[in-house]
Amino acid sequence: MAWVIDLIPISKGKFQDLKAKLIFSYLSVMITIFSLSGLVVYQIIAHHLYKQFEEHMTRWAENASKILDLVKHEHKEYYQETVSSLTLTDLINKAESKNQVTSKNLFAEKNQSIQWFNEKHQLLIQEGNLSNNWLTFPTNKQTQNYDKEKHLFSLILPVYSNNKPNTLIGYIKVTESTLTLEKNLKLLQWSLIFTGIFTLALSTIGGIFLTQKSLKPIKASFEELKQFTADASHELRTPLTVISTSTDVILSHPEKIDALDLNKIKAITSATQQMTILVSDLLLLARMDNHEKKQEKELINIPIDEMWEDLLDFAQIKAEEKKITLESHLINHVFVKGNISHLQRLFSNILNNAIQYTDEGGKVIVTMEKNYPNVLIKIKDTGIGIKETELKHIFQRFWRGEEGRNHRQEGSGLGLAIAEKITLNYGGKITVSSELGKGSLFCIYLPLSFCDEAKN
Protein backbone atom coordinates (compact mmCIF):
# COMPACT_ATOMS: atom_id res chain seq x y z
CA MET A 1 0.00 0.00 0.00
CA ALA A 2 1.75 3.14 -1.23
CA TRP A 3 -0.04 5.42 1.21
CA VAL A 4 1.18 3.60 4.32
CA ILE A 5 4.41 5.53 4.76
CA ASP A 6 4.10 6.98 8.26
CA LEU A 7 6.60 4.60 9.86
CA ILE A 8 7.77 6.97 12.59
CA PRO A 9 5.02 9.36 13.71
CA ILE A 10 5.86 12.93 14.65
CA SER A 11 3.29 14.37 17.01
CA LYS A 12 3.13 18.00 18.07
CA GLY A 13 5.19 17.15 21.14
CA LYS A 14 7.76 15.37 19.01
CA PHE A 15 7.94 18.37 16.70
CA GLN A 16 8.83 20.42 19.78
CA ASP A 17 11.43 17.80 20.71
CA LEU A 18 12.82 17.90 17.18
CA LYS A 19 12.92 21.70 17.30
CA ALA A 20 14.70 21.61 20.67
CA LYS A 21 17.21 19.04 19.40
CA LEU A 22 17.95 21.10 16.28
CA ILE A 23 18.48 24.26 18.35
CA PHE A 24 20.58 22.36 20.88
CA SER A 25 22.72 20.85 18.11
CA TYR A 26 23.12 24.27 16.48
CA LEU A 27 24.10 25.88 19.79
CA SER A 28 26.51 23.05 20.58
CA VAL A 29 28.29 23.62 17.27
CA MET A 30 28.31 27.39 17.79
CA ILE A 31 29.60 27.09 21.37
CA THR A 32 32.37 24.78 20.17
CA ILE A 33 33.31 27.17 17.36
CA PHE A 34 33.23 30.23 19.64
CA SER A 35 35.19 28.47 22.39
CA LEU A 36 37.91 27.23 20.05
CA SER A 37 38.06 30.57 18.21
CA GLY A 38 38.24 32.50 21.50
CA LEU A 39 40.93 30.18 22.80
CA VAL A 40 43.00 30.57 19.63
CA VAL A 41 42.59 34.36 19.63
CA TYR A 42 43.51 34.55 23.33
CA GLN A 43 46.59 32.35 22.87
CA ILE A 44 47.79 34.39 19.89
CA ILE A 45 47.33 37.74 21.64
CA ALA A 46 48.74 36.45 24.95
CA HIS A 47 51.78 35.05 23.15
CA HIS A 48 52.26 38.38 21.38
CA LEU A 49 51.98 40.37 24.64
CA TYR A 50 54.40 38.07 26.47
CA LYS A 51 56.79 38.32 23.54
CA GLN A 52 56.58 42.12 23.62
CA PHE A 53 57.13 42.09 27.39
CA GLU A 54 60.19 39.84 27.03
CA GLU A 55 61.62 42.04 24.26
CA HIS A 56 61.04 45.11 26.43
CA MET A 57 62.93 43.47 29.31
CA THR A 58 65.76 42.45 27.00
CA ARG A 59 66.13 45.99 25.61
CA TRP A 60 66.08 47.35 29.13
CA ALA A 61 68.80 44.92 30.24
CA GLU A 62 70.92 45.69 27.17
CA ASN A 63 70.63 49.41 27.85
CA ALA A 64 71.71 48.87 31.45
CA SER A 65 74.63 46.69 30.33
CA LYS A 66 76.22 49.68 28.53
CA ILE A 67 77.33 51.18 31.85
CA LEU A 68 78.52 47.96 33.51
CA ASP A 69 82.17 48.89 32.93
CA LEU A 70 81.50 52.31 34.43
CA VAL A 71 79.63 50.79 37.37
CA LYS A 72 82.52 48.47 38.14
CA HIS A 73 85.06 51.25 37.83
CA GLU A 74 83.10 53.83 39.81
CA HIS A 75 82.07 51.22 42.37
CA LYS A 76 85.73 50.58 43.17
CA GLU A 77 86.63 54.28 43.32
CA TYR A 78 83.54 55.24 45.26
CA TYR A 79 84.22 52.78 48.00
CA GLN A 80 87.74 54.09 48.27
CA GLU A 81 86.42 57.65 48.70
CA THR A 82 83.37 57.24 50.96
CA VAL A 83 81.70 54.83 53.30
CA SER A 84 78.18 55.77 52.20
CA SER A 85 75.98 53.32 50.39
CA LEU A 86 76.57 53.41 46.70
CA THR A 87 73.63 54.42 44.51
CA LEU A 88 73.18 54.54 40.79
CA THR A 89 72.39 58.24 41.03
CA ASP A 90 75.85 58.99 42.37
CA LEU A 91 77.49 56.97 39.62
CA ILE A 92 75.33 58.45 36.86
CA ASN A 93 75.99 62.00 38.09
CA LYS A 94 79.72 61.35 37.89
CA ALA A 95 79.45 59.68 34.50
CA GLU A 96 77.23 62.42 33.05
CA SER A 97 79.61 65.10 34.24
CA LYS A 98 82.26 63.33 32.17
CA ASN A 99 79.80 62.82 29.23
CA GLN A 100 80.27 59.06 29.50
CA VAL A 101 76.60 57.93 29.58
CA THR A 102 73.05 59.26 29.68
CA SER A 103 70.66 58.46 32.48
CA LYS A 104 67.75 57.95 30.09
CA ASN A 105 65.95 54.56 30.63
CA LEU A 106 68.27 53.54 33.44
CA PHE A 107 66.37 54.48 36.56
CA ALA A 108 63.81 51.88 37.63
CA GLU A 109 60.21 52.73 38.28
CA LYS A 110 58.32 51.54 41.36
CA ASN A 111 57.33 48.26 39.65
CA GLN A 112 60.83 47.59 38.34
CA SER A 113 64.28 46.75 39.59
CA ILE A 114 67.78 46.62 38.01
CA GLN A 115 70.81 44.87 39.48
CA TRP A 116 74.43 45.02 38.26
CA PHE A 117 76.66 42.06 39.05
CA ASN A 118 80.36 41.53 38.39
CA GLU A 119 81.73 38.41 36.74
CA LYS A 120 81.99 36.76 40.20
CA HIS A 121 78.22 37.09 40.72
CA GLN A 122 78.69 39.79 43.37
CA LEU A 123 76.00 42.46 43.50
CA LEU A 124 77.45 45.89 42.77
CA ILE A 125 74.45 48.20 42.56
CA GLN A 126 70.68 47.79 42.74
CA GLU A 127 68.22 50.34 41.47
CA GLY A 128 64.67 49.78 42.78
CA ASN A 129 63.48 47.58 45.64
CA LEU A 130 61.51 45.11 43.52
CA SER A 131 63.40 41.83 43.40
CA ASN A 132 63.21 38.11 44.00
CA ASN A 133 65.60 35.41 45.12
CA TRP A 134 66.02 33.82 41.70
CA LEU A 135 69.65 33.91 40.55
CA THR A 136 70.69 31.70 37.66
CA PHE A 137 73.75 33.14 35.95
CA PRO A 138 74.12 31.96 32.35
CA THR A 139 77.45 31.65 30.54
CA ASN A 140 76.55 32.52 26.99
CA LYS A 141 72.88 33.56 26.74
CA GLN A 142 70.23 35.25 28.81
CA THR A 143 67.91 33.34 31.13
CA GLN A 144 64.51 34.31 32.44
CA ASN A 145 62.11 33.38 35.21
CA TYR A 146 58.38 33.97 35.75
CA ASP A 147 57.29 33.84 39.39
CA LYS A 148 53.49 33.48 39.13
CA GLU A 149 52.95 33.65 42.89
CA LYS A 150 54.79 36.98 43.30
CA HIS A 151 53.78 38.20 39.82
CA LEU A 152 57.39 38.96 38.88
CA PHE A 153 59.30 38.43 35.65
CA SER A 154 63.11 38.43 35.88
CA LEU A 155 65.78 38.30 33.19
CA ILE A 156 69.54 37.88 33.64
CA LEU A 157 71.78 38.97 30.74
CA PRO A 158 75.49 38.10 30.58
CA VAL A 159 77.67 41.08 29.55
CA TYR A 160 80.95 40.80 27.60
CA SER A 161 83.66 43.34 27.12
CA ASN A 162 83.51 45.51 24.01
CA ASN A 163 87.27 45.33 23.62
CA LYS A 164 87.48 41.61 24.31
CA PRO A 165 84.24 39.93 23.00
CA ASN A 166 84.91 36.62 24.73
CA THR A 167 85.65 38.15 28.12
CA LEU A 168 82.72 38.08 30.59
CA ILE A 169 82.62 41.26 32.69
CA GLY A 170 79.39 40.73 34.62
CA TYR A 171 75.62 40.37 34.55
CA ILE A 172 72.51 42.52 34.43
CA LYS A 173 69.37 41.35 36.21
CA VAL A 174 66.13 43.20 35.48
CA THR A 175 62.88 42.46 37.31
CA GLU A 176 59.42 43.86 36.62
CA SER A 177 55.93 43.26 37.99
CA THR A 178 53.60 41.38 35.65
CA LEU A 179 50.42 42.66 37.32
CA THR A 180 49.67 45.10 34.51
CA LEU A 181 50.24 42.42 31.89
CA GLU A 182 48.07 39.93 33.76
CA LYS A 183 45.38 42.57 34.23
CA ASN A 184 45.34 43.20 30.48
CA LEU A 185 45.14 39.47 29.78
CA LYS A 186 42.29 39.10 32.26
CA LEU A 187 40.50 41.99 30.55
CA LEU A 188 41.04 40.21 27.24
CA GLN A 189 39.57 37.00 28.68
CA TRP A 190 36.44 38.71 29.95
CA SER A 191 36.08 40.64 26.70
CA LEU A 192 36.18 37.40 24.72
CA ILE A 193 33.74 35.73 27.15
CA PHE A 194 31.19 38.56 27.04
CA THR A 195 31.56 38.87 23.28
CA GLY A 196 31.00 35.12 22.96
CA ILE A 197 27.93 35.24 25.21
CA PHE A 198 26.46 38.16 23.29
CA THR A 199 27.17 36.48 19.95
CA LEU A 200 25.76 33.21 21.26
CA ALA A 201 22.57 34.96 22.37
CA LEU A 202 22.16 36.45 18.90
CA SER A 203 22.92 33.05 17.38
CA THR A 204 20.27 31.45 19.61
CA ILE A 205 17.65 33.92 18.41
CA GLY A 206 18.73 33.34 14.83
CA GLY A 207 18.77 29.56 15.34
CA ILE A 208 15.23 29.57 16.74
CA PHE A 209 14.02 31.69 13.83
CA LEU A 210 15.74 29.53 11.20
CA THR A 211 14.56 26.30 12.87
CA GLN A 212 10.97 27.50 12.84
CA LYS A 213 11.26 28.50 9.20
CA SER A 214 12.81 25.16 8.22
CA LEU A 215 10.22 23.11 10.14
CA LYS A 216 7.21 24.90 8.65
CA PRO A 217 7.14 22.95 5.36
CA ILE A 218 7.85 19.70 7.23
CA LYS A 219 4.94 20.33 9.62
CA ALA A 220 2.68 21.23 6.70
CA SER A 221 3.63 18.02 4.89
CA PHE A 222 3.10 16.02 8.06
CA GLU A 223 -0.36 17.49 8.61
CA GLU A 224 -1.26 16.66 5.02
CA LEU A 225 0.03 13.12 5.50
CA LYS A 226 -1.98 12.68 8.71
CA GLN A 227 -5.10 13.95 7.02
CA PHE A 228 -4.50 11.70 4.02
CA THR A 229 -3.99 8.67 6.27
CA ALA A 230 -7.21 9.43 8.13
CA ASP A 231 -9.19 10.01 4.91
CA ALA A 232 -7.80 6.94 3.18
CA SER A 233 -8.45 4.75 6.22
CA HIS A 234 -11.99 6.04 6.49
CA GLU A 235 -12.73 5.60 2.80
CA LEU A 236 -11.33 2.05 2.74
CA ARG A 237 -13.66 0.86 5.48
CA THR A 238 -16.70 0.83 3.19
CA PRO A 239 -15.26 -1.32 0.34
CA LEU A 240 -13.68 -3.65 2.87
CA THR A 241 -17.01 -4.04 4.63
CA VAL A 242 -18.67 -4.82 1.29
CA ILE A 243 -16.01 -7.42 0.43
CA SER A 244 -16.21 -9.00 3.88
CA THR A 245 -20.01 -9.14 3.80
CA SER A 246 -20.00 -10.59 0.28
CA THR A 247 -17.52 -13.35 1.12
CA ASP A 248 -19.44 -14.20 4.29
CA VAL A 249 -22.64 -14.57 2.25
CA ILE A 250 -20.87 -16.75 -0.30
CA LEU A 251 -19.30 -18.94 2.40
CA SER A 252 -22.71 -19.34 4.06
CA HIS A 253 -23.69 -21.51 1.06
CA PRO A 254 -20.62 -23.70 0.53
CA GLU A 255 -22.65 -26.18 -1.53
CA LYS A 256 -22.95 -23.57 -4.28
CA ILE A 257 -19.20 -22.95 -4.45
CA ASP A 258 -16.88 -24.91 -6.68
CA ALA A 259 -14.36 -26.82 -4.58
CA LEU A 260 -11.48 -25.21 -6.47
CA ASP A 261 -12.75 -21.72 -5.59
CA LEU A 262 -13.49 -22.36 -1.92
CA ASN A 263 -9.89 -21.88 -0.77
CA LYS A 264 -9.57 -18.73 -2.85
CA ILE A 265 -12.65 -17.22 -1.24
CA LYS A 266 -11.38 -18.16 2.22
CA ALA A 267 -8.06 -16.46 1.39
CA ILE A 268 -9.96 -13.36 0.30
CA THR A 269 -11.91 -13.42 3.56
CA SER A 270 -8.73 -13.76 5.64
CA ALA A 271 -6.96 -10.96 3.74
CA THR A 272 -10.01 -8.74 4.07
CA GLN A 273 -10.12 -9.28 7.81
CA GLN A 274 -6.43 -8.37 8.11
CA MET A 275 -6.97 -5.29 5.97
CA THR A 276 -9.97 -4.28 8.07
CA ILE A 277 -7.92 -4.53 11.26
CA LEU A 278 -5.06 -2.58 9.68
CA VAL A 279 -7.37 0.18 8.43
CA SER A 280 -9.08 0.40 11.83
CA ASP A 281 -5.72 0.72 13.55
CA LEU A 282 -4.59 3.40 11.11
CA LEU A 283 -7.81 5.32 11.57
CA LEU A 284 -7.47 5.15 15.34
CA LEU A 285 -3.89 6.43 15.20
CA ALA A 286 -4.84 9.19 12.79
CA ARG A 287 -7.66 10.35 15.03
CA MET A 288 -5.40 10.31 18.08
CA ASP A 289 -2.75 12.26 16.16
CA ASN A 290 -5.34 14.92 15.38
CA HIS A 291 -6.65 15.02 18.95
CA GLU A 292 -3.58 14.45 21.09
CA LYS A 293 -5.06 16.17 24.14
CA LYS A 294 -8.56 15.10 24.93
CA GLN A 295 -10.94 17.66 26.35
CA GLU A 296 -11.44 17.14 30.06
CA LYS A 297 -15.20 16.83 29.62
CA GLU A 298 -14.71 13.90 27.22
CA LEU A 299 -12.91 11.82 29.85
CA ILE A 300 -14.45 9.88 32.70
CA ASN A 301 -13.14 8.15 35.81
CA ILE A 302 -12.62 4.50 34.97
CA PRO A 303 -12.00 1.73 37.54
CA ILE A 304 -9.20 -0.03 35.70
CA ASP A 305 -9.04 -2.84 38.26
CA GLU A 306 -12.52 -3.93 37.11
CA MET A 307 -11.49 -3.47 33.47
CA TRP A 308 -8.51 -5.75 34.02
CA GLU A 309 -10.68 -8.42 35.62
CA ASP A 310 -12.80 -8.54 32.48
CA LEU A 311 -9.76 -8.59 30.20
CA LEU A 312 -8.17 -11.41 32.16
CA ASP A 313 -11.38 -13.47 31.98
CA PHE A 314 -11.34 -13.24 28.19
CA ALA A 315 -7.59 -13.84 27.98
CA GLN A 316 -7.87 -16.92 30.18
CA ILE A 317 -9.48 -18.83 27.30
CA LYS A 318 -6.53 -18.15 24.97
CA ALA A 319 -4.06 -18.92 27.75
CA GLU A 320 -5.67 -22.30 28.45
CA GLU A 321 -5.56 -23.19 24.76
CA LYS A 322 -1.77 -22.67 24.80
CA LYS A 323 -1.39 -24.19 28.29
CA ILE A 324 -0.06 -20.86 29.59
CA THR A 325 -0.39 -19.95 33.25
CA LEU A 326 -2.10 -16.55 33.58
CA GLU A 327 -1.48 -14.97 36.97
CA SER A 328 -2.67 -11.60 38.28
CA HIS A 329 -2.11 -9.41 41.33
CA LEU A 330 -4.58 -6.54 41.19
CA ILE A 331 -5.56 -3.89 43.73
CA ASN A 332 -9.07 -2.52 44.18
CA HIS A 333 -10.50 0.94 43.63
CA VAL A 334 -7.94 2.22 41.17
CA PHE A 335 -9.33 4.98 38.94
CA VAL A 336 -7.85 6.56 35.84
CA LYS A 337 -9.41 9.40 33.88
CA GLY A 338 -9.75 8.42 30.23
CA ASN A 339 -11.71 6.79 27.43
CA ILE A 340 -12.92 3.23 28.06
CA SER A 341 -12.32 1.94 24.53
CA HIS A 342 -8.83 3.46 24.41
CA LEU A 343 -7.76 1.97 27.73
CA GLN A 344 -9.20 -1.41 26.80
CA ARG A 345 -7.24 -1.28 23.56
CA LEU A 346 -4.05 -0.29 25.42
CA PHE A 347 -4.23 -3.11 27.97
CA SER A 348 -5.49 -5.80 25.56
CA ASN A 349 -2.73 -5.06 23.02
CA ILE A 350 0.01 -5.64 25.60
CA LEU A 351 -1.73 -8.64 27.20
CA ASN A 352 -2.50 -10.34 23.89
CA ASN A 353 1.09 -9.85 22.73
CA ALA A 354 2.35 -11.45 25.95
CA ILE A 355 0.15 -14.52 25.37
CA GLN A 356 0.81 -14.76 21.63
CA TYR A 357 4.60 -14.63 21.99
CA THR A 358 4.79 -17.03 24.94
CA ASP A 359 5.20 -20.71 24.13
CA GLU A 360 3.21 -23.56 25.67
CA GLY A 361 3.88 -24.09 29.34
CA GLY A 362 4.95 -20.48 29.80
CA LYS A 363 3.67 -17.91 32.22
CA VAL A 364 2.17 -14.39 32.03
CA ILE A 365 1.89 -12.28 35.19
CA VAL A 366 -0.11 -9.06 35.51
CA THR A 367 0.69 -6.88 38.51
CA MET A 368 -0.88 -3.60 39.58
CA GLU A 369 0.51 -1.23 42.17
CA LYS A 370 0.22 2.42 43.11
CA ASN A 371 3.29 4.48 42.37
CA TYR A 372 1.96 7.93 43.31
CA PRO A 373 0.94 9.97 41.40
CA ASN A 374 0.63 7.07 38.96
CA VAL A 375 -0.70 3.56 38.87
CA LEU A 376 1.85 1.08 37.57
CA ILE A 377 0.69 -1.97 35.58
CA LYS A 378 3.33 -4.62 34.88
CA ILE A 379 2.82 -7.34 32.27
CA LYS A 380 5.59 -9.91 32.49
CA ASP A 381 5.89 -13.00 30.29
CA THR A 382 8.30 -15.87 29.75
CA GLY A 383 8.05 -15.61 25.97
CA ILE A 384 10.53 -15.33 23.13
CA GLY A 385 11.86 -11.95 24.25
CA ILE A 386 13.28 -9.10 22.20
CA LYS A 387 16.84 -8.40 21.11
CA GLU A 388 18.47 -5.53 22.94
CA THR A 389 19.26 -3.80 19.63
CA GLU A 390 15.57 -3.94 18.65
CA LEU A 391 14.09 -2.49 21.85
CA LYS A 392 14.37 1.10 20.61
CA HIS A 393 12.27 0.26 17.54
CA ILE A 394 9.36 -1.70 19.01
CA PHE A 395 7.01 1.30 19.35
CA GLN A 396 7.55 2.43 15.77
CA ARG A 397 4.61 1.97 13.43
CA PHE A 398 4.70 -1.10 11.15
CA TRP A 399 7.96 -2.29 12.70
CA ARG A 400 8.22 -5.95 13.67
CA GLY A 401 11.25 -7.73 15.03
CA GLU A 402 12.81 -10.70 13.33
CA GLU A 403 11.89 -13.10 16.15
CA GLY A 404 8.32 -11.79 16.19
CA ARG A 405 7.85 -12.35 12.44
CA ASN A 406 9.25 -15.86 12.68
CA HIS A 407 7.00 -16.69 15.62
CA ARG A 408 3.82 -15.14 14.20
CA GLN A 409 3.33 -14.22 10.55
CA GLU A 410 0.12 -12.23 10.88
CA GLY A 411 0.09 -8.80 12.47
CA SER A 412 0.63 -5.27 11.20
CA GLY A 413 3.15 -3.93 13.71
CA LEU A 414 0.73 -1.27 14.96
CA GLY A 415 -0.32 -2.79 18.30
CA LEU A 416 2.53 -1.39 20.39
CA ALA A 417 2.47 1.94 18.52
CA ILE A 418 -1.20 2.29 19.47
CA ALA A 419 -0.45 1.31 23.08
CA GLU A 420 2.28 3.94 23.35
CA LYS A 421 0.15 6.60 21.68
CA ILE A 422 -2.75 6.04 24.09
CA THR A 423 -0.42 6.05 27.09
CA LEU A 424 1.22 9.32 26.05
CA ASN A 425 -2.14 10.93 25.27
CA TYR A 426 -3.22 10.33 28.86
CA GLY A 427 -0.02 11.77 30.33
CA GLY A 428 1.58 8.42 31.10
CA LYS A 429 4.50 6.44 29.78
CA ILE A 430 5.28 2.88 28.78
CA THR A 431 8.63 1.14 29.15
CA VAL A 432 9.93 -2.28 28.22
CA SER A 433 12.81 -4.48 29.28
CA SER A 434 13.49 -7.79 27.65
CA GLU A 435 16.00 -10.57 27.20
CA LEU A 436 15.99 -12.78 24.14
CA GLY A 437 14.68 -16.24 24.94
CA LYS A 438 13.69 -15.34 28.52
CA GLY A 439 10.73 -13.00 28.16
CA SER A 440 9.70 -9.37 28.40
CA LEU A 441 8.40 -6.93 30.99
CA PHE A 442 6.13 -4.03 29.97
CA CYS A 443 5.49 -1.29 32.52
CA ILE A 444 2.57 1.11 31.97
CA TYR A 445 2.39 4.27 34.08
CA LEU A 446 -0.92 6.17 34.09
CA PRO A 447 -1.85 9.17 36.27
CA LEU A 448 -4.33 8.38 39.02
CA SER A 449 -7.58 10.34 38.82
CA PHE A 450 -8.53 12.83 41.54
CA CYS A 451 -11.32 10.63 42.82
CA ASP A 452 -8.83 7.83 43.46
CA GLU A 453 -6.44 10.23 45.19
CA ALA A 454 -9.27 11.48 47.40
CA LYS A 455 -9.93 7.95 48.61
CA ASN A 456 -6.31 7.68 49.69
Beta strands, then each sheet from edge to edge (+ up, - down):
strand 1: 112-118
strand 2: 123-127
strand 3: 143-147
strand 4: 152-160
strand 5: 168-177
strand 6: 300-303
strand 7: 325-329
strand 8: 335-338
strand 9: 363-371
strand 10: 374-381
strand 11: 429-435
strand 12: 439-447
sheet 1: 2+ 1- 5+ 4- 3+
sheet 2: 6+ 8-
sheet 3: 7+ 9+ 10- 12+ 11-
end
